[in-house]
């Protein structure tokens, strides 16, 4: 039997690398779209993919180029396409809001249009986000909650979500969106607060730092484990009919909770090292967003398994290992 061909945009990111592993384990032929500079310096830009580079095929293309995306789709002709790439770090997007909107909206549109014209039977997944809910009017949020985004990133994702729905309804494409709440792992980028905390703990334990400066410790998030969330993506494309699904744990934790567990796992008292810095407070902070994944449980058979504390400890352990420092045996 011929292998299914899967195309992943954002394959070099946290989710993309986990998804590539999952698809390879399930017998897929995996292709990834990356910027050409990534191919020129894979050891620096494709670090998460280094163990997989001999098993996946990388295609240079930019989300800002319709011709580049069209040519990549024409060459690969995927059976499934997972669109994960986006300008995604929320705190930066108001510094360059035009680029964020252009990349995220046009990139999604270019990809959908190319698939429709070249391989309309391809099943498509779009990575939505809880940021689309923004100032949500209800708690928890589900697939029927009204979108009220408060960031350019969230706005761009709402536009992408509507493009996906339009292509599904107008052209009959099997196009689904996952509205994913925050999800973390040892592969999270260092610019995100969760990884800033865990790598900060490792640096303090290694004697390379004596403090960690953070913003609002009372901010709350619905945090899950990234590797489990990419499994939900795959399950969406297994369904007879395309649809949209909230993927979340349904439990809120504060940044303070994350900090407390991270430091405790290293045998440290967080209050001796953490400094609250107003410069790191995010303007336009969304209300606490907490997802209701009942639909995903019922239809996809998906549910989160790894607990919050276990995830935090795993992230700290990975950062300590990468810095060559050992966690105290009795920590936690």
C-alpha positions in Angstrom: 0.0 0.0 0.0 1.3 3.4 -0.9 2.2 5.7 2.0 0.0 8.7 2.7 1.7 12.0 2.1 1.4 14.7 4.7 2.5 18.3 4.3 3.3 20.3 7.5 3.9 24.0 7.5 5.8 25.1 10.6 7.3 21.7 10.8 10.4 23.1 12.7 8.3 24.4 15.5 7.2 22.7 18.8 4.0 21.3 17.4 5.4 20.6 13.9 8.2 18.4 15.3 5.9 16.4 17.5 3.4 16.0 14.6 6.2 14.9 12.2 7.2 12.2 14.7 3.6 11.0 15.1 3.0 10.8 11.4 6.2 9.0 10.8 5.3 6.5 13.5 2.0 5.9 11.6 3.7 5.2 8.3 3.3 8.5 6.5 5.7 10.1 4.1 6.2 13.5 5.7 7.0 16.7 3.9 7.7 20.0 5.7 7.7 23.6 4.4 10.5 25.7 5.7 12.1 29.0 4.8 15.2 28.6 2.6 17.4 30.0 5.4 16.5 27.0 7.5 17.9 24.7 4.9 21.1 26.7 4.8 21.7 26.5 8.5 19.7 23.4 9.8 21.8 23.0 13.0 20.6 26.5 14.1 17.2 26.8 12.7 15.9 23.2 12.5 17.2 22.0 15.9 13.9 20.2 16.9 14.1 18.3 13.6 17.7 17.1 13.7 16.8 13.5 14.8 14.2 13.4 11.9 16.1 15.0 9.0 16.9 11.7 7.4 13.2 10.6 7.4 11.4 13.8 6.3 11.6 15.8 3.1 11.9 19.6 3.4 10.6 21.9 0.8 11.7 25.6 0.8 8.7 28.0 0.6 7.5 31.2 2.2 4.0 31.8 3.4 4.2 35.2 1.9 4.6 33.7 -1.7 1.6 32.3 -3.4 3.8 31.0 -6.2 6.1 29.3 -3.7 3.3 27.6 -1.9 1.5 26.6 -5.2 4.7 25.0 -6.5 5.3 23.1 -3.3 1.8 21.7 -3.3 2.1 20.8 -7.0 5.3 18.9 -6.3 4.2 17.1 -3.1 0.4 16.6 -3.8 -0.3 15.7 -0.2 -3.2 13.6 1.1 -3.2 15.6 4.3 -2.0 19.1 5.1 -1.4 20.5 8.6 -1.1 24.3 8.5 0.8 25.1 11.8 3.0 28.0 10.6 2.2 31.5 11.7 3.7 34.7 13.1 2.7 33.6 16.6 4.5 35.3 19.5 1.7 37.4 20.9 3.8 40.1 22.7 5.6 41.1 19.5 2.8 41.5 17.0 1.8 45.1 17.7 5.4 46.0 16.8 4.8 44.7 13.3 1.1 44.2 13.0 1.0 44.5 9.2 3.5 41.7 8.8 1.6 39.5 11.2 -1.7 40.0 9.4 -0.2 39.6 5.9 1.7 36.4 6.8 -1.1 34.7 8.8 -4.1 35.6 6.6 -2.5 35.4 3.1 -0.5 32.3 4.0 -3.6 30.4 5.0 -5.4 31.7 1.9 -2.6 30.8 -0.5 -2.4 27.3 0.9 -6.2 26.7 0.8 -6.4 28.0 -2.8 -3.5 25.9 -3.9 -4.9 22.7 -2.4 -8.4 23.5 -3.9 -6.9 23.8 -7.4 -4.3 21.0 -7.3 -5.5 18.4 -4.8 -9.1 19.2 -3.7 -9.4 15.8 -1.9 -6.5 16.7 0.5 -7.7 16.9 4.1 -6.7 20.2 5.7 -6.0 21.2 9.3 -5.8 24.8 10.5 -4.1 25.7 13.8 -6.5 28.0 15.5 -5.9 29.4 19.0 -7.6 30.4 22.2 -6.4 33.9 21.5 -9.3 34.1 19.1 -11.7 34.2 22.1 -9.9 37.3 23.6 -12.3 39.0 25.9 -14.6 36.0 26.0 -18.1 36.5 27.3 -18.5 33.1 28.8 -16.4 30.6 30.8 -15.3 28.0 29.8 -15.1 28.6 26.0 -16.4 26.1 23.5 -17.0 25.9 19.7 -20.0 28.2 20.0 -18.4 30.9 22.0 -18.2 34.2 20.2 -14.7 35.4 19.1 -13.6 38.7 20.5 -9.8 38.8 19.9 -7.7 41.4 21.6 -4.4 40.9 19.7 -3.4 41.2 16.1 -2.4 37.6 16.2 -5.9 36.6 17.5 -7.5 38.8 14.8 -5.4 37.1 12.1 -6.3 33.7 13.3 -10.0 34.5 13.3 -9.6 35.5 9.7 -7.9 32.2 8.9 -10.6 30.3 10.7 -13.3 31.9 8.6 -11.3 31.2 5.4 -11.2 27.6 6.4 -14.9 27.5 7.0 -15.6 29.2 3.7 -13.5 26.7 1.7 -15.2 23.9 3.6 -18.7 25.1 2.9 -18.2 26.7 -0.5 -15.9 24.1 -2.1 -16.7 21.0 -0.1 -13.1 20.6 1.2 -12.4 18.4 4.2 -11.0 21.4 6.1 -11.0 21.5 9.9 -9.8 23.9 12.6 -8.4 23.1 16.0 -9.0 25.9 18.6 -6.0 24.9 20.7 -5.4 26.4 24.1 -1.9 27.0 25.5 0.2 23.9 25.2 3.8 23.5 26.3 6.7 21.0 26.3 10.5 20.9 26.5 10.5 22.0 22.9 8.7 25.3 23.6 10.5 28.4 22.3 12.6 30.4 24.8 10.5 33.5 24.1 7.5 32.1 25.8 7.0 32.6 29.6 6.8 28.9 30.4 10.2 28.1 28.8 11.6 31.4 30.2 10.7 30.0 33.7 12.1 26.5 33.2 15.3 27.6 31.5 15.6 30.3 34.2 15.5 27.6 36.9 18.2 25.7 35.1 20.4 28.7 34.8 20.0 29.5 38.5 20.8 25.9 39.5 23.9 26.1 37.2 25.0 29.3 38.9 24.6 31.3 35.7 21.9 33.6 37.1 20.7 34.7 40.5 17.2 36.0 39.6 14.3 35.6 37.2 12.3 38.6 36.1 8.7 38.0 35.2 5.5 39.9 34.6 2.1 39.2 36.0 2.3 36.2 38.2 -1.5 36.1 38.6 -2.2 35.6 34.9 -4.0 32.3 34.4 -3.9 29.9 31.5 -5.3 26.6 30.4 -2.0 24.7 29.9 -1.8 21.3 28.3 1.0 19.1 26.8 1.9 19.8 23.2 2.6 16.1 22.2 -1.0 15.2 23.2 -2.4 18.2 21.3 -0.9 17.2 17.9 -2.6 13.8 18.3 -5.9 15.7 18.4 -5.0 17.3 15.1 -4.4 13.9 13.5 -7.7 12.6 14.9 -9.6 15.6 13.3 -8.5 14.5 9.8 -9.7 10.9 10.5 -13.3 12.0 10.8 -15.8 11.4 8.0 -16.9 15.0 8.0 -14.7 18.1 8.7 -15.5 20.2 11.7 -13.9 22.6 14.4 -12.8 21.5 17.8 -11.7 23.1 21.0 -8.6 21.3 22.4 -7.9 22.1 26.1 -7.6 20.7 29.6 -10.4 22.7 31.1 -8.2 23.6 34.1 -6.7 27.0 34.9 -3.3 27.5 36.5 -1.5 30.8 37.2 2.0 31.8 36.2 2.7 31.7 40.0 1.6 28.0 40.1 4.0 27.3 37.2 6.8 29.1 38.9 6.2 27.4 42.3 6.3 23.9 40.8 9.3 24.7 38.5 11.5 26.0 41.4 10.3 23.3 43.8 11.4 20.6 41.3 14.9 22.0 41.5 14.8 22.2 45.3 14.6 26.0 45.2 12.4 28.6 47.0 11.0 30.7 44.1 10.4 33.7 46.3 14.2 34.1 46.7 14.8 34.4 43.0 11.7 35.8 41.2 11.4 39.5 40.6 8.2 41.0 39.3 9.0 43.5 36.6 6.2 45.8 35.2 8.1 45.9 31.9 7.0 42.4 31.3 3.3 43.0 31.8 1.4 42.5 28.6 -0.9 45.3 27.5 -4.4 44.3 26.5 -4.2 41.1 28.5 -7.0 38.7 27.7 -9.3 37.5 30.4 -8.5 34.0 31.7 -9.3 31.6 29.0 -10.3 28.1 29.9 -11.5 25.6 27.2 -14.3 23.1 27.2 -13.1 20.1 25.1 -16.3 18.0 25.5 -16.8 17.8 21.8 -13.3 16.5 21.2 -13.8 13.9 24.0 -17.1 12.8 22.5 -16.3 12.7 18.8 -12.5 12.3 18.6 -12.0 10.2 21.7 -9.3 12.6 22.7 -8.6 13.7 26.2 -5.5 15.3 28.0 -3.5 12.8 30.1 -0.3 14.4 31.3 -0.9 16.5 34.4 0.2 20.1 34.8 2.7 19.4 37.5 4.3 16.5 35.6 4.6 18.6 32.5 6.3 21.5 34.4 8.8 19.1 36.1 9.5 17.4 32.7 10.3 20.8 31.2 12.7 21.8 34.1 14.4 18.4 33.9 15.0 18.8 30.1 16.4 22.3 30.5 18.7 21.2 33.3 19.9 18.2 31.3 20.7 20.5 28.3 22.8 22.7 30.6 24.6 19.7 32.2 23.2 20.3 35.7 21.6 17.6 37.8 18.4 18.1 39.7 18.7 17.5 43.5 17.5 13.9 44.2 15.1 15.0 46.9 13.7 18.0 45.0 9.9 18.4 44.9 
